[in-house]
Amino acid sequence: MGAKNEKARKRSWQRRWGVCSTVIVAIVLLFAIVLVGFKIFGYELFTVMSGSMEPEYHVGSLIYVKSVNTDELKKGDVITFMADEETVVTHRIDEVIHENADGETITKFRTKGDANDVADAKLVHYKNVLGVPAFSIPLLGYLAFYIQRPPGLYIALIVGTLLVASVFLPGNKGKEKTASKEK
């Protein structure tokens, strides 16, 4: 009778673990879709690292940026742009400037963070505009930023591998034991 109770408890635990691990894998897959899946539809993802656009975009938010025709941008629009070769910034257009150079009209933007008192020192050339934020997810940027670089990348790979293994391996072993007992 004790052996039957032990087997029943073990099966109950295996069922609970199977449900939990399946839910965890589903959450991880959903997170992967949120991070990578939107790139298929032309969105670029960025993590908000400063409070210059508070309260519109909070520090740690993940913002999804969609490319845009820069001719359609106007004062008040929020744009994401390359401030220099390494820095991506999301600020609001404070002024649209059309400069004439060598017979060609070049559009530049004066930008300002909502939480900043003064406009940005450098004008943004239209070619440096990456797009406009379509939507954001608060706090998710922290996790995205962490798993994009070591050691977070390594931890994410190890955890993902263990989760996949925990879903598939225990089920296969249990079926093998059951099948061998039936013979």
C-alpha positions as CSV (number, residue, x, y, z in Angstrom):
1,M,0.0,0.0,0.0
2,G,2.9,2.4,0.7
3,A,4.4,1.7,-2.7
4,K,1.1,2.6,-4.3
5,N,0.9,5.9,-2.4
6,E,4.5,6.6,-3.3
7,K,3.8,6.0,-7.0
8,A,0.7,8.2,-6.9
9,R,2.6,11.0,-5.2
10,K,5.3,10.7,-7.8
11,R,2.8,10.8,-10.7
12,S,1.1,13.8,-9.1
13,W,4.4,15.6,-8.8
14,Q,5.4,14.8,-12.4
15,R,2.0,16.1,-13.6
16,R,2.4,19.3,-11.7
17,W,6.0,19.7,-12.9
18,G,4.9,19.0,-16.4
19,V,2.2,21.7,-16.2
20,C,4.6,24.2,-14.6
21,S,7.4,23.6,-17.0
22,T,5.0,23.9,-20.0
23,V,3.7,27.2,-18.7
24,I,7.3,28.4,-18.2
25,V,8.3,27.4,-21.7
26,A,5.2,29.2,-23.1
27,I,6.1,32.3,-21.2
28,V,9.7,32.1,-22.6
29,L,8.4,31.6,-26.1
30,L,6.0,34.6,-25.7
31,F,8.9,36.7,-24.5
32,A,11.0,35.6,-27.5
33,I,8.2,36.6,-29.8
34,V,7.9,40.0,-28.1
35,L,11.7,40.5,-28.4
36,V,12.3,39.0,-31.8
37,G,9.0,38.5,-33.6
38,F,8.2,42.1,-34.1
39,K,11.5,42.5,-36.1
40,I,9.8,40.4,-38.8
41,F,7.2,43.2,-39.2
42,G,9.9,45.9,-39.5
43,Y,10.1,47.1,-35.9
44,E,13.4,47.8,-34.2
45,L,13.7,47.4,-30.4
46,F,15.4,49.8,-28.1
47,T,15.7,50.0,-24.3
48,V,15.1,53.4,-22.7
49,M,18.2,54.1,-20.6
50,S,17.5,57.7,-19.4
51,G,14.6,59.6,-18.0
52,S,14.7,62.4,-20.7
53,M,11.3,61.3,-22.1
54,E,9.5,60.8,-18.8
55,P,6.6,60.3,-18.3
56,E,6.0,59.3,-22.0
57,Y,8.7,56.6,-21.9
58,H,9.9,55.4,-18.5
59,V,13.5,54.2,-17.9
60,G,13.7,50.5,-18.5
61,S,10.9,50.5,-21.1
62,L,11.3,48.5,-24.3
63,I,10.2,50.7,-27.2
64,Y,9.3,49.4,-30.7
65,V,10.3,51.8,-33.4
66,K,8.8,51.7,-36.9
67,S,10.6,53.4,-39.9
68,V,8.9,56.5,-41.2
69,N,9.1,58.8,-44.2
70,T,10.9,61.8,-42.7
71,D,9.1,64.2,-45.0
72,E,5.9,63.5,-43.0
73,L,7.5,64.4,-39.6
74,K,6.4,67.6,-37.9
75,K,6.8,69.5,-34.6
76,G,5.6,67.4,-31.7
77,D,6.3,64.0,-33.2
78,V,8.6,61.7,-31.2
79,I,11.5,60.3,-33.2
80,T,14.3,57.8,-32.5
81,F,17.6,58.7,-34.1
82,M,21.3,58.1,-34.1
83,A,22.9,60.9,-32.1
84,D,26.4,59.6,-33.0
85,E,27.8,56.3,-34.2
86,E,27.0,54.5,-30.9
87,T,24.1,56.4,-29.3
88,V,20.4,56.0,-30.1
89,V,18.1,58.7,-28.7
90,T,14.3,59.1,-28.6
91,H,13.2,62.7,-28.3
92,R,10.4,64.9,-29.4
93,I,10.8,67.2,-32.5
94,D,10.9,70.8,-31.2
95,E,11.4,72.4,-34.6
96,V,11.7,71.3,-38.3
97,I,14.4,73.1,-40.2
98,H,14.9,73.1,-43.9
99,E,18.4,74.2,-45.0
100,N,19.5,74.9,-48.5
101,A,22.9,73.6,-49.3
102,D,24.3,73.4,-52.9
103,G,20.8,73.9,-54.4
104,E,19.4,71.0,-52.3
105,T,17.0,71.3,-49.4
106,I,18.1,69.3,-46.4
107,T,15.7,68.6,-43.5
108,K,17.0,68.7,-40.0
109,F,15.2,68.4,-36.7
110,R,15.8,70.2,-33.4
111,T,14.8,67.8,-30.7
112,K,14.2,67.9,-27.0
113,G,13.5,65.4,-24.3
114,D,10.1,66.0,-22.6
115,A,11.8,66.0,-19.2
116,N,14.7,68.3,-20.3
117,D,14.7,72.0,-19.8
118,V,16.6,72.8,-23.0
119,A,16.7,71.5,-26.6
120,D,19.4,69.2,-27.7
121,A,22.6,70.9,-28.8
122,K,23.0,69.2,-32.1
123,L,20.4,69.1,-34.9
124,V,19.3,65.7,-36.2
125,H,19.9,65.2,-39.9
126,Y,17.0,63.4,-41.6
127,K,19.2,60.5,-42.6
128,N,19.9,59.8,-38.9
129,V,16.2,59.2,-38.1
130,L,15.6,55.5,-37.4
131,G,11.8,55.9,-37.0
132,V,9.0,56.7,-34.6
133,P,8.1,54.8,-31.5
134,A,5.0,52.8,-32.2
135,F,4.5,51.4,-28.7
136,S,6.4,50.5,-25.5
137,I,6.4,47.9,-22.8
138,P,7.4,49.3,-19.4
139,L,10.3,47.5,-17.5
140,L,10.8,44.8,-20.2
141,G,13.8,46.8,-21.5
142,Y,15.8,45.9,-18.4
143,L,15.5,42.2,-19.1
144,A,16.1,42.6,-22.8
145,F,19.2,44.7,-22.2
146,Y,20.5,42.1,-19.7
147,I,20.1,39.1,-21.9
148,Q,21.7,40.8,-24.9
149,R,25.1,40.7,-23.2
150,P,27.2,38.3,-21.2
151,P,26.6,37.0,-18.6
152,G,22.9,37.5,-19.1
153,L,23.1,35.9,-22.5
154,Y,24.8,32.8,-21.1
155,I,22.3,32.5,-18.3
156,A,19.4,32.9,-20.7
157,L,20.8,30.1,-22.9
158,I,21.4,27.8,-20.0
159,V,17.9,28.4,-18.5
160,G,16.3,27.9,-21.9
161,T,18.2,24.7,-22.5
162,L,17.2,23.3,-19.1
163,L,13.6,24.3,-19.6
164,V,13.4,22.5,-22.9
165,A,15.1,19.5,-21.5
166,S,12.8,19.4,-18.5
167,V,9.7,19.4,-20.7
168,F,10.9,16.7,-23.1
169,L,13.2,14.4,-21.2
170,P,11.1,13.4,-18.2
171,G,8.1,12.5,-20.5
172,N,10.2,10.2,-22.6
173,K,11.7,8.4,-19.7
174,G,8.3,7.8,-18.1
175,K,7.0,6.4,-21.4
176,E,10.0,4.1,-21.8
177,K,9.5,2.7,-18.2
178,T,5.8,2.2,-18.8
179,A,6.4,0.5,-22.2
180,S,9.0,-1.9,-20.7
181,K,6.7,-2.9,-17.9
182,E,3.9,-3.8,-20.2
183,K,6.1,-6.3,-22.2
